[in-house]
Amino acid sequence: MDNFFEALEMLGEENSVETDLLVEKVKSAMLKAARRAYPHSDERIRVEIDPATKKFAMYIVQEIIPDEPIDENEINIETAKTIDPNAVVGGTILKELDISKLGRMAALTAKQSIKGELREINREQMLAKFGEKEHDCIVATVSQVEPGRGTVTVEYDGTELYLFKNEQIPGEVLEEGKKIKVYITNIVGKTKKPIVKISRTHKDLVKRLFELEVPEIYEGIVEIKSISREAGSRTKMAVWSKDPNVEAVGACIGTKRSRISAVVNELGGEKIDVIPWNEDPEKFIASSLAPAEVLRAVIVSEANKLCTVVVSNNQLSLAIGNKGQNAKLAAKLTGYKIDIKPQFDPVTGEEAPELSPDYQPPVYETPEPEEAPAEETAPAEEAAPAEETAPAESDGE
């Protein structure tokens, strides 16, 4: 029986369950198993488990009668007195059962029941620990790095979580014992077996890191309007201040770049462009292409989210970025498809017409449907705007 209590203690440690709670669950499971083995006794069965005294016993409460017992729920007074000299008719006595004789099916039932109880306990514990941290940032410790697949195991408050290769910042080397910040993207299987998904590449990790470093963001004075990110390389973040006395970009950068440097260091040197958000889309798009300087941005089609941007010829490659990265991130940040043009045509030498004060962008019209009745239905009209915005999103990928 000592082995039972050792196994019980080990089971509790493996599942992070307190012994008292686990004992109650085991008692409940054993009770179900005993009732299956002794169906006629049902409510008369008692289970006693005491880790302190290492006592594990199961009983049937027998009623003491003067006559011959008809089943195991009864006991004759004379027999009862051999067990307890103080026994009286109408009283009860406990008959200890041989647990080993419960039978294979009863033991299997108990085992399955305990497993089910443990799953429910683990589910409740996981949700209690991580439920409020979904879409938030936590500090975890790297406990194991798998060389082959590249999966990293991290530990948070006694729970192991898995940071898969595609959720790690490209080029980042994570070593055992290192503390890192991870973003909880979501918790799947909440009603069954919760699995906590974590990431170091999600754009909202950057948002949470700035909330930790910039009090004005945490307090709601400075608002992060949008973020676009290529993890390990560059992030663009548009910010706006509700207080005219607080400069949003400066608050995020901090004195001697202290605040932004803390975020950059956490992300392994990833470049971060903090951009002032502007309700004027042309000004916002011009700012979004930083560090390139924009001569002019012209909205070609508000409905189709198209914009033309003109930069000086020596700024063209900077505006586009390596493999188009800067332009793509700007498009994701603003929601516009951005066409970047040089100030002077490299072949003709002519200046971009967009720089002329008299320039009028071409008119983009949505073609009229050939069959009006088919397009008059509400669903078709509602679907059109969603289709129109698709180019802006695809450009940002």
Summary of the structure (lengths in Angstrom):
residues: 397
radius of gyration: 34.9
end to end distance: 62.5
largest distance: 120.0
contacts: 1146
relative contact order: 0.06
helix: 42%
strand: 26%
